[in-house]
Amino acid sequence: MSSPSDRPFSALLLVLSGNMLIDSLEVSTVVTAMPPAGGALHVSPAASSGFMLSFAIGFGGFIPLGRRVTARFGRRRVYLGSLLVFAAASLAAGFAVSPAMLDAARVVKGACVALTAPAGLAIIATTFPEGPSRQKAISVYSMFGASGFSAGLLISGALALINWRWALLFSGASALALFPMALGYVPADHRDARLAASPRTAPSPRSAPAAEPAKPSRYWPLVRSAAGAAMLNGPYWGFLFLATFALQARAGWTPLETGLALLPTSLPLALTALHASRLARRFGPGPLIALGSLAALAGYAWYLRSGPRPVYLTGLLPTALLVGIAFMLSFSALHLQATTGVPASRQAAVAAVYQACVQLGGAAVLALTAAAAAAGRLALATVTAFAAAGALIAVIGPAAGATRRMRPPAGQLDHRTAGLNR
């Protein structure tokens, strides 16, 4: 195999990383565009939360099926097809004439991301040789992914100044522009039966005959991590929903000003994503998750104290900074805790279950927050209560001591989560 520094490998990495950026951008692109879109489509602020919810439902609901779809049709076909469908759904979202049409388009986009995001890392793993070359590729891929959420806040905010529809069209146009390169560089599948088969038909040679599935305690970290991550994501989405309407509808800020105001919530993770594995190896995921969850709780409690009409510098900004610190500490650590100790043959399945729980659990918290939005402080209290639940999950439990001792080998962190589980 030729060196990944050769042009074809560099072009492939550019394609995969570019698509990862688009996928991550799509998670946040609707945040600043939500108030003007809701106003144009004549829906209430609470109903506008459906524009966020629908993407999470599509992503979380479809990701468990992603492996079967890829095994059935092949990684290249699924990747290229998802890019085209994503672009078409973006067009439908941008020209939506009803809330239902916009929600449906966002569900489809979430499903497409559920296929392309995991496939990108899998293509890197099978194309780049193990060692420094693969680690460099994963680092670049993760950097693009972690930057996507921040970029989405700014790009959608700027485009929504012109028209909210441009904010929704942008990611689809980007995917369409990327497609010719993907067509030329995404490799064809070299699927052998052993790798393409599901775990039921192709058990790992290292797996125990019958005892391995009978150890539910092995999956306790998955349950704990999925619940903790849902309690990290859900209050965050609820906070973004409340903050964007507070700034635009009440304080009269523009979408771009709103995106800049919310940037501290995502920028710390984007700046430190490449060092997440080093941090986890040094301290273990348990302490990082606990500190992160407590930082988030402190931020939301401060926002609750500030009331529904906070002054930015003394109310919303401290919360945004604390939430940014929370994601910087615990975002990657939660995924690590969920998958450490899981047999190699089940890593992909466990990761899919984890991400589905994170998206769907977070969506449930957002729905409850939106339902309470008309009551003012009740919505802020809802966000704070779920953050408190996340902190409780993080700091107590029988797995607390075990997670403190976990130390992942270099490169074990799954960087495809960077910016996507938001």
C-alpha positions as CSV (number, residue, x, y, z in Angstrom):
1,M,0.0,0.0,0.0
2,S,1.3,3.4,-0.8
3,S,1.9,6.0,1.8
4,P,-1.1,8.0,2.9
5,S,0.9,11.1,2.2
6,D,0.4,10.4,-1.5
7,R,-2.1,12.5,-3.3
8,P,-5.0,9.9,-3.5
9,F,-4.8,9.3,0.2
10,S,-4.7,13.0,1.0
11,A,-7.7,13.6,-1.3
12,L,-9.6,10.8,0.3
13,L,-8.9,12.2,3.8
14,L,-10.0,15.7,2.5
15,V,-13.3,14.2,1.3
16,L,-14.0,12.3,4.5
17,S,-13.0,15.2,6.7
18,G,-15.0,17.6,4.6
19,N,-18.1,15.5,4.9
20,M,-17.5,15.1,8.7
21,L,-17.4,18.9,8.9
22,I,-20.7,19.1,7.0
23,D,-22.3,16.4,9.2
24,S,-21.3,18.2,12.4
25,L,-22.3,21.6,11.0
26,E,-25.8,20.2,10.3
27,V,-26.3,19.5,14.1
28,S,-26.1,23.3,14.9
29,T,-27.2,24.9,11.7
30,V,-30.8,25.2,12.7
31,V,-30.1,26.8,16.1
32,T,-29.8,30.4,15.1
33,A,-32.2,30.0,12.2
34,M,-34.9,28.6,14.4
35,P,-36.6,31.9,15.4
36,P,-36.9,33.3,11.9
37,A,-37.9,30.0,10.4
38,G,-40.6,29.5,13.1
39,G,-41.9,33.0,12.4
40,A,-42.0,32.5,8.7
41,L,-43.8,29.2,9.0
42,H,-46.2,30.6,11.7
43,V,-45.4,28.2,14.5
44,S,-44.8,28.9,18.2
45,P,-41.3,28.8,19.7
46,A,-42.2,25.5,21.4
47,A,-43.2,24.0,18.1
48,S,-40.0,25.4,16.5
49,S,-38.0,23.0,18.7
50,G,-39.2,20.3,16.3
51,F,-36.7,21.5,13.8
52,M,-33.9,20.4,16.3
53,L,-35.8,17.3,17.5
54,S,-36.4,15.9,14.0
55,F,-32.7,15.7,13.1
56,A,-31.9,14.0,16.4
57,I,-34.7,11.5,15.9
58,G,-33.5,10.7,12.4
59,F,-29.9,10.3,13.5
60,G,-30.5,8.4,16.7
61,G,-33.3,6.2,15.3
62,F,-31.4,5.2,12.2
63,I,-27.8,4.6,13.4
64,P,-28.5,1.1,14.9
65,L,-29.5,0.1,11.3
66,G,-26.5,1.6,9.7
67,R,-24.3,-1.5,9.9
68,R,-27.0,-3.7,8.2
69,V,-27.5,-1.2,5.5
70,T,-23.8,-0.9,4.8
71,A,-23.3,-4.7,4.9
72,R,-26.2,-5.0,2.4
73,F,-25.3,-2.4,-0.1
74,G,-21.6,-1.8,0.4
75,R,-19.8,1.1,2.1
76,R,-19.1,3.1,-1.1
77,R,-22.7,2.9,-2.4
78,V,-24.1,3.9,1.0
79,Y,-21.7,6.7,1.5
80,L,-22.2,8.2,-2.0
81,G,-26.0,7.7,-1.9
82,S,-26.2,9.3,1.5
83,L,-24.4,12.4,0.3
84,L,-26.9,12.8,-2.6
85,V,-30.0,12.2,-0.4
86,F,-28.6,14.6,2.2
87,A,-28.3,17.3,-0.5
88,A,-31.8,16.6,-1.7
89,A,-33.2,16.8,1.8
90,S,-31.4,20.1,2.3
91,L,-33.1,21.5,-0.8
92,A,-36.4,20.3,0.6
93,A,-35.7,21.9,4.0
94,G,-34.6,25.2,2.4
95,F,-37.8,25.5,0.4
96,A,-40.1,24.1,3.0
97,V,-43.6,25.6,3.0
98,S,-44.8,24.0,6.2
99,P,-43.3,22.9,9.5
100,A,-44.1,19.2,8.7
101,M,-42.1,19.5,5.4
102,L,-39.1,21.0,7.3
103,D,-39.3,18.4,10.1
104,A,-39.5,15.5,7.5
105,A,-36.4,16.9,5.7
106,R,-34.5,17.1,8.9
107,V,-35.3,13.5,9.8
108,V,-33.9,12.4,6.4
109,K,-30.8,14.4,6.9
110,G,-30.3,12.9,10.4
111,A,-30.6,9.4,8.9
112,C,-28.0,10.3,6.2
113,V,-25.5,11.5,8.8
114,A,-26.1,8.3,10.8
115,L,-24.7,6.5,7.7
116,T,-21.9,8.7,6.6
117,A,-20.3,9.7,10.0
118,P,-19.5,6.1,11.1
119,A,-18.6,5.0,7.6
120,G,-16.0,7.8,7.3
121,L,-14.0,6.5,10.3
122,A,-14.4,2.9,9.0
123,I,-13.0,3.9,5.6
124,I,-10.0,5.4,7.3
125,A,-9.5,2.3,9.4
126,T,-9.5,0.0,6.4
127,T,-7.5,2.3,4.0
128,F,-4.7,3.9,6.1
129,P,-2.2,1.5,7.6
130,E,-2.1,1.1,11.3
131,G,0.3,3.3,13.1
132,P,1.3,7.0,12.7
133,S,-0.4,7.3,9.3
134,R,-3.8,6.2,10.6
135,Q,-3.5,8.3,13.8
136,K,-2.7,11.3,11.8
137,A,-5.7,10.7,9.5
138,I,-8.0,10.2,12.6
139,S,-6.6,13.4,14.1
140,V,-7.4,15.4,11.0
141,Y,-10.9,13.8,10.8
142,S,-11.6,14.5,14.4
143,M,-10.5,18.1,14.1
144,F,-12.9,18.8,11.3
145,G,-15.7,17.1,13.2
146,A,-15.1,19.0,16.4
147,S,-15.0,22.3,14.5
148,G,-18.3,21.7,12.7
149,F,-20.6,22.6,15.5
150,S,-18.9,26.0,16.1
151,A,-18.8,26.6,12.3
152,G,-22.5,25.8,12.1
153,L,-23.4,28.5,14.6
154,L,-21.5,31.1,12.7
155,I,-22.3,30.1,9.2
156,S,-26.0,29.7,9.8
157,G,-26.1,32.9,11.8
158,A,-24.5,34.8,9.0
159,L,-26.7,33.3,6.3
160,A,-29.9,33.8,8.3
161,L,-29.2,37.5,8.2
162,I,-30.0,37.2,4.5
163,N,-32.7,34.6,4.8
164,W,-33.2,31.6,7.1
165,R,-33.6,29.4,4.1
166,W,-30.0,30.0,3.0
167,A,-28.9,28.7,6.4
168,L,-30.7,25.4,5.7
169,L,-29.5,25.1,2.1
170,F,-25.9,25.7,2.8
171,S,-24.9,22.2,4.1
172,G,-26.7,20.5,1.2
173,A,-24.9,22.7,-1.4
174,S,-21.6,21.8,0.4
175,A,-22.4,18.1,0.2
176,L,-23.2,18.4,-3.5
177,A,-20.0,20.2,-4.2
178,L,-18.1,17.4,-2.3
179,F,-19.8,14.6,-4.2
180,P,-17.6,14.6,-7.4
181,M,-14.5,14.2,-5.2
182,A,-16.1,11.5,-3.2
183,L,-17.1,9.7,-6.4
184,G,-13.4,9.7,-7.5
185,Y,-11.7,8.9,-4.2
186,V,-14.0,6.9,-1.9
187,P,-12.7,3.4,-2.3
188,A,-14.7,0.4,-3.6
189,D,-15.5,-2.2,-1.0
190,H,-13.2,-5.2,-0.6
191,R,-15.7,-7.1,1.6
192,D,-14.9,-10.6,2.7
193,A,-17.7,-12.6,4.2
194,R,-16.1,-12.6,7.7
195,L,-16.0,-8.8,8.0
196,A,-19.3,-8.1,6.3
197,A,-21.3,-10.6,8.3
198,S,-23.1,-9.6,11.5
199,P,-21.7,-10.7,14.9
200,R,-24.3,-13.5,14.9
201,T,-22.9,-15.2,11.8
202,A,-19.3,-14.2,12.2
203,P,-18.2,-14.5,15.9
204,S,-14.8,-13.3,16.9
205,P,-12.2,-16.0,17.2
206,R,-11.4,-14.7,20.7
207,S,-15.0,-14.9,21.9
208,A,-15.9,-17.3,24.6
209,P,-18.4,-20.0,23.6
210,A,-21.4,-19.1,25.7
211,A,-20.3,-17.2,28.8
212,E,-19.5,-13.9,27.1
213,P,-23.0,-12.7,26.5
214,A,-24.0,-13.8,30.0
215,K,-22.1,-11.0,31.7
216,P,-24.5,-8.0,31.9
217,S,-22.1,-6.2,34.4
218,R,-19.8,-5.7,31.4
219,Y,-22.3,-3.4,29.9
220,W,-23.1,-1.4,33.0
221,P,-20.6,1.3,31.8
222,L,-22.6,1.5,28.6
223,V,-25.9,2.1,30.4
224,R,-24.3,4.6,32.8
225,S,-22.5,6.5,30.0
226,A,-25.5,6.6,27.6
227,A,-27.6,8.0,30.4
228,G,-24.9,10.5,31.4
229,A,-24.4,11.6,27.8
230,A,-28.1,12.1,27.2
231,M,-28.2,14.2,30.4
232,L,-25.3,16.2,28.9
233,N,-26.8,16.7,25.5
234,G,-30.4,17.2,26.4
235,P,-30.0,20.1,28.8
236,Y,-27.5,21.6,26.3
237,W,-30.1,21.5,23.5
238,G,-32.7,22.9,25.9
239,F,-30.3,25.7,26.8
240,L,-29.6,26.5,23.2
241,F,-33.3,26.5,22.4
242,L,-34.1,28.9,25.3
243,A,-31.1,31.1,24.7
244,T,-31.6,31.6,21.0
245,F,-35.2,32.8,21.5
246,A,-34.2,34.9,24.5
247,L,-31.5,36.7,22.5
248,Q,-33.4,37.1,19.2
249,A,-37.1,37.3,20.0
250,R,-36.8,39.2,23.3
251,A,-33.5,41.1,23.2
252,G,-33.6,41.8,19.4
253,W,-30.2,40.2,18.6
254,T,-29.5,39.2,15.0
255,P,-28.9,35.5,14.2
256,L,-25.2,36.2,13.7
257,E,-24.9,37.9,17.0
258,T,-26.7,35.0,18.6
259,G,-24.2,32.5,17.0
260,L,-21.3,34.5,18.3
261,A,-22.9,34.7,21.8
262,L,-23.3,30.9,21.9
263,L,-19.9,30.1,20.5
264,P,-18.3,29.6,24.0
265,T,-20.4,26.5,24.4
266,S,-18.6,24.6,21.7
267,L,-15.3,26.3,21.1
268,P,-13.4,24.7,24.0
269,L,-14.2,21.2,22.7
270,A,-13.2,22.2,19.2
271,L,-9.8,23.5,20.4
272,T,-8.9,20.5,22.5
273,A,-10.4,17.6,20.6
274,L,-7.0,16.4,19.4
275,H,-5.8,16.0,23.0
276,A,-8.8,14.2,24.3
277,S,-7.2,10.7,24.3
278,R,-4.1,12.1,26.1
279,L,-6.3,13.6,28.8
280,A,-8.3,10.4,29.3
281,R,-5.2,8.3,29.5
282,R,-3.8,10.5,32.2
283,F,-6.8,11.0,34.4
284,G,-9.2,8.3,33.4
285,P,-12.7,9.0,32.1
286,G,-14.5,8.8,35.5
287,P,-13.1,12.0,37.0
288,L,-13.4,13.9,33.8
289,I,-17.1,13.0,33.4
290,A,-17.8,14.0,37.0
291,L,-16.0,17.3,36.7
292,G,-17.7,18.0,33.4
293,S,-21.2,17.2,34.7
294,L,-20.7,19.4,37.7
295,A,-19.5,22.3,35.5
296,A,-22.7,21.9,33.4
297,L,-24.9,21.9,36.4
298,A,-23.2,25.0,37.8
299,G,-23.7,26.8,34.5
300,Y,-27.4,26.0,34.2
301,A,-28.0,26.8,37.9
302,W,-26.4,30.2,37.2
303,Y,-28.7,30.7,34.2
304,L,-31.8,29.7,36.3
305,R,-30.7,32.3,38.9
306,S,-30.4,34.9,36.2
307,G,-34.0,34.4,35.0
308,P,-35.6,34.2,31.6
309,R,-34.3,37.7,30.5
310,P,-30.6,37.6,31.5
311,V,-27.9,40.2,30.8
312,Y,-25.5,38.5,28.5
313,L,-22.2,39.3,30.3
314,T,-23.4,38.4,33.7
315,G,-26.1,35.8,32.9
316,L,-25.7,33.9,29.7
317,L,-21.9,34.1,29.1
318,P,-20.9,32.4,32.4
319,T,-23.3,29.6,31.6
320,A,-22.0,29.3,28.1
321,L,-18.4,29.1,29.3
322,L,-19.2,26.5,32.0
323,V,-21.1,24.4,29.5
324,G,-18.1,24.6,27.1
325,I,-15.8,23.4,29.8
326,A,-18.3,20.5,30.5
327,F,-18.1,19.3,27.0
328,M,-14.4,19.7,26.8
329,L,-13.9,17.4,29.8
330,S,-16.6,14.8,29.5
331,F,-17.7,14.5,25.8
332,S,-15.0,12.1,24.6
333,A,-14.6,10.5,28.1
334,L,-18.3,9.4,28.1
335,H,-17.8,7.5,24.8
336,L,-14.6,5.9,26.0
337,Q,-16.3,4.8,29.2
338,A,-19.2,3.3,27.2
339,T,-16.9,1.1,25.0
340,T,-13.9,0.2,27.2
341,G,-13.9,-3.4,28.2
342,V,-16.4,-4.4,25.5
343,P,-15.2,-7.3,23.3
344,A,-13.8,-6.2,19.9
345,S,-16.6,-8.1,18.1
346,R,-19.2,-5.9,19.8
347,Q,-17.5,-2.5,19.8
348,A,-19.4,-1.2,16.7
349,A,-22.8,-2.4,18.0
350,V,-22.2,-0.9,21.4
351,A,-21.1,2.4,19.9
352,A,-24.3,2.4,17.8
353,V,-26.5,1.7,20.8
354,Y,-24.7,4.4,22.8
355,Q,-25.1,7.1,20.1
356,A,-28.8,6.2,19.6
357,C,-29.4,6.6,23.3
358,V,-27.6,9.9,23.4
359,Q,-29.6,11.4,20.5
360,L,-33.0,10.0,21.5
361,G,-32.5,10.7,25.2
362,G,-31.3,14.2,24.5
363,A,-34.3,14.8,22.2
364,A,-36.7,13.8,25.0
365,V,-35.1,16.3,27.3
366,L,-35.4,19.0,24.7
367,A,-39.0,18.2,24.1
368,L,-39.8,18.5,27.8
369,T,-37.9,21.8,27.9
370,A,-39.8,23.2,24.9
371,A,-43.1,22.1,26.4
372,A,-42.3,24.2,29.5
373,A,-41.0,27.2,27.6
374,A,-44.2,29.2,28.0
375,A,-43.8,29.0,31.8
376,G,-40.5,30.9,31.8
377,R,-38.5,29.7,34.8
378,L,-40.1,26.3,34.7
379,A,-38.2,25.6,31.4
380,L,-34.9,26.8,33.0
381,A,-35.6,24.6,36.0
382,T,-36.2,21.6,33.7
383,V,-32.8,22.1,32.1
384,T,-31.2,22.4,35.5
385,A,-33.0,19.3,36.9
386,F,-31.8,17.1,34.1
387,A,-28.3,18.5,34.4
388,A,-28.4,17.6,38.1
389,A,-29.5,14.0,37.2
390,G,-26.5,13.8,34.9
391,A,-24.2,14.9,37.7
392,L,-25.7,12.4,40.0
393,I,-25.1,9.6,37.5
394,A,-21.5,10.7,37.0
395,V,-20.5,10.9,40.7
396,I,-22.1,7.9,42.2
397,G,-22.6,4.2,41.2
398,P,-20.8,0.9,41.4
399,A,-18.8,1.6,38.3
400,A,-17.3,4.8,39.7
401,G,-14.1,3.1,41.0
402,A,-13.7,1.0,37.9
403,T,-13.9,3.8,35.5
404,R,-11.2,5.7,37.3
405,R,-8.8,2.9,36.6
406,M,-9.5,2.7,32.8
407,R,-6.7,3.8,30.7
408,P,-7.2,3.6,26.9
409,P,-4.3,2.6,24.7
410,A,-3.2,5.3,22.3
411,G,-5.7,6.0,19.6
412,Q,-8.6,4.0,21.1
413,L,-10.9,7.0,21.4
414,D,-13.5,7.0,18.7
415,H,-13.2,10.4,17.2
416,R,-16.2,10.1,15.0
417,T,-18.3,11.4,17.9
418,A,-16.6,14.7,17.9
419,G,-19.3,17.3,17.4
420,L,-21.9,14.8,16.3
421,N,-23.5,13.7,19.6
422,R,-24.3,17.3,20.4
